[in-house]
């Protein structure tokens, strides 16, 4: 019930843990959760315990670079929303991601 290969799933989970730490949560949402659709980008939502906005920004950029450097995501379009509950209230997109998406981690 999602268009994410096993190598892609394993890669994004591993990199989420590496860059955003233990206690992070990861969801796939958007068109990739619907097996009937074709194409589309990968929409990921991550909640992390990182409480420093500068660190969070740096880790987000490094995560995206690392993901694109893997064979599982070469030339793929990826949208990434990262949120730390320690930095403020959830964004409206978080509700969509967590209620309609598939939790991977």
C-alpha positions in Angstrom: 0.0 0.0 0.0 2.7 2.5 -1.0 5.0 3.2 -3.9 8.3 3.0 -2.0 10.6 0.1 -2.7 12.2 -1.9 0.1 15.7 -0.4 -0.6 14.2 3.1 -0.6 12.4 2.4 2.7 15.5 1.0 4.3 17.6 3.9 3.1 15.3 6.7 4.3 14.8 5.0 7.7 18.6 4.6 8.2 19.3 8.2 7.2 16.5 9.5 9.4 18.0 7.8 12.4 21.5 9.0 11.4 20.7 12.7 10.9 17.7 13.2 13.2 18.5 10.8 16.0 16.9 8.2 18.2 13.3 9.1 18.9 12.6 10.5 15.5 9.5 9.6 13.6 9.1 9.3 9.8 6.1 9.3 7.5 5.6 8.9 3.8 2.6 10.9 2.6 1.1 12.4 -0.6 0.7 10.6 -3.9 3.2 7.8 -3.1 0.9 6.2 -0.5 -1.6 5.5 -3.3 -0.7 2.4 -5.3 -3.1 3.4 -8.1 -1.3 6.7 -8.9 1.8 6.9 -11.1 4.8 9.1 -10.8 5.0 11.9 -8.3 7.6 13.0 -5.8 8.4 11.5 -2.5 6.9 13.5 0.4 8.4 12.8 3.8 7.5 14.2 7.2 9.9 13.8 10.1 9.5 14.7 13.7 12.7 14.9 15.7 13.7 15.7 19.2 16.4 18.1 18.0 15.7 21.4 19.7 18.3 23.7 18.0 16.9 25.4 14.9 20.3 25.9 13.4 21.2 22.2 13.9 17.9 21.2 12.5 18.4 23.2 9.4 21.9 21.8 8.8 20.7 18.2 9.4 17.8 18.7 7.0 20.2 19.8 4.2 22.7 17.0 4.9 19.9 14.5 5.0 18.6 15.5 1.6 22.1 15.5 0.1 22.8 12.0 1.6 19.4 10.7 0.3 20.1 12.0 -3.2 23.6 10.5 -3.1 22.2 7.0 -2.7 21.3 4.8 -5.6 17.8 4.4 -4.2 17.0 8.1 -4.7 19.2 9.3 -7.5 17.3 11.8 -9.7 14.2 11.6 -7.5 12.2 14.7 -6.4 11.9 14.7 -2.7 9.9 17.1 -0.5 10.8 17.0 3.2 9.1 18.6 6.1 11.0 18.4 9.4 9.5 19.5 12.7 10.7 19.5 16.3 7.9 19.7 18.8 10.4 21.4 21.1 10.5 24.4 18.7 6.8 25.2 18.5 3.4 23.9 17.5 2.9 21.5 14.7 2.4 22.8 11.2 -0.9 22.0 9.4 0.9 19.8 7.0 1.9 17.6 10.0 -1.8 16.7 10.5 -2.1 15.6 6.9 1.2 13.7 7.0 0.5 11.8 10.2 -3.2 11.1 9.6 -3.1 10.3 5.8 0.5 9.1 5.5 2.2 5.8 6.3 4.5 5.8 9.3 7.8 4.2 8.5 9.7 4.9 11.7 
